[in-house]
């Protein structure tokens, strides 16, 4: 297989982190978490990581540096890792980030969208041990991410999509099938 820069995208609670962590275990590829800059900024500015603080930091970064801000901030790390390996990108959101990475890496840049219904995502996020969200918080986050962060574009233009509506075992089976497809796609 040729090397790829693979962005795993989806709305909150769809299964991006589960898919990314599973892919890291299966492939050994390094992971770059776009949202780390947001988490670090929330801690630095507000002393606490929560939905409201993360949103403020995300939107401030993009207001200052444009909608591709997190891709720009992570580009040196991506290029360095891509020099020797395929790379996983977790939490790439905006259409502008997509366009920047597509321009930078061309056909080596691929997107895997993870889709799950609002109700399933709501149930998962209510039980999530780290940064749980209420139904109202999830609704607010969805609207913000779609309208303010232009998150729908990369999901709509994904090269591959996995629907995550069942058990974790069936989800991982679908991720394994995706790996076989991406191998076939790159050969």
N, C-alpha and C positions, 0 to 999 in steps of 0.2 A: 504494500500500500504506500502511496505517496503521502507525504506529510500534509496535515490539514490544520487550520485554525478553526476550531469548532465552537461556535457560540450556542449555548443552551438557553433558550428563551421561553417565557411563559408568564402568566400573571401570578400573583402571590398565591401560594398554596397548590399550584399545579403539579409540582414535583421536580422543579429544576434542581434543587440541592440534592435530592435523592438520586436523580439521574446522573448528575455531575459526579457525586461521590462514588457511585457505582462504576461509572466510566473510568474514573481515576484508578480504582482497584483493578478493573479488568484490563486496562491498557497501560497503566503506569505513566500516562501523559501528565505533565504538570498542569495545575489549575491556577488560573488567575481570576480572582473574585473582584469584579468591577466595583461592587458595593463596599469594599473595605474602606475606600476613601470616605464614603458616606458615614459608615459606622465610626471611624476615627474622628471625623468632623463633629458628629453628634456628641461624642464623649468629650472632645476638646471644648466645644462651644457651650454645651448644656450640662455636661457631667452625667448624662443619662441617655441611653439608647432606647427610643420608643418610636412609634409610628409618626407622631407629630414632629419630633426632632429630626428624624431621618428625612422626612419630606422637606423640612425647611433647609436642611443642608443640601439635599439633591437639587432642589430648585435654585438655591443660591449659587451652587457650583455652575449650573447650566446658565444662569443669568449672567454670571461673570465671564465664563469661558465658552458659551455657546452650547448647543444641544449635543455636540460630540465630545463634551468635556471629559467624561470618564474614559472614553476610548483614547483620547489624546493623552491623558494622564497615564494610561496603562500601556500605550504603544511601545515604549522602550522595553518593558518587561516581556511583552508579547514577542517582539522581534528577537530578543535574546533567547527566549525559550524555543522559538521556532527555528532557530539556527541549528538545533540538534534533535528536535522532536516535534511531533504533533502537539498541539496545545488546546486545552479546554478553557473556554471563557464562560464564567458563571455571572449571570445578571447583567448582560449587555441589554440595554433597554431601548434606546431611541433609534429612530429611523436614521438620524444623522450619524450615530455611531456605526450603524450597519453600513451606510454609504462610505464612510471613511475606511472601514476595515475591508470592504469589498474593493475599493480603489487600491488599497495598500497590498492586499494579498491575492486579489483576482480569484481565479477558480480554486485556489487553495482554501479560500474562506467558505465555510459551510455553516448553515444554521439548522439546529434541531429544535423544533417547537414542541413543548409539552403542553397539552391541553387538558383541562378538567373543568367540569361544570361549576357554576358559582356555589351551588349547595354542597358539593363535595369539598371544594376549597374552603368554604366557611366552616364545615365540620372539622377538617384537618387543622385549620389555623386556630380554632378554639381550643384544641388539645395540644398544640405545639408547645413544647417546654420552653423554647427560646423565642422570645418576641411573639407571644400569641396575639391574635387579633379577634375582636368581636365582629359580628355581622356588620355593624355600622362602620367600624374602622375599615373592614375589607371593602365595603361598598365605596367608601370615601377614597381608599387607596386605588381601587380599580379606576374610578373616574379620573383621579389625578394622574395616574400613570398613562392612561389612554389619551386624555386631553392635553395634559401639560408636558408629558415626557415622550409623547409620540411612540408609545410602545407597541401599538397595533401593527405598524409597518413590518418590523422584523418577524413577527409571528405570522403575518399573512404571506410573507415572501420566503418562508422557511423552505429549505431543501428537503427536509424530512419532518414528519409530525408523528408524535405518539400520543394517543388518547389514553389518559390515566384515570379510568373510572372504576377499576376493580381492585383486586388485592395487590399488595406490594410484590408478591411472587409473579403475578401476571404482568405487572409493570416491568419488572426486571427481565422477564422473558421477552417482552417487546423491545427493551433496550438491547438485549442480545441480538435480536433480529435486525435492529437498526445497525449494529456493528457489522453484521454480515453484509447488509446493503451498502454501507459506506465503503467497505472493502471492495465490493463489486463495482461501485461507482468510481472509485479512484484507480482501478486497474485498467 
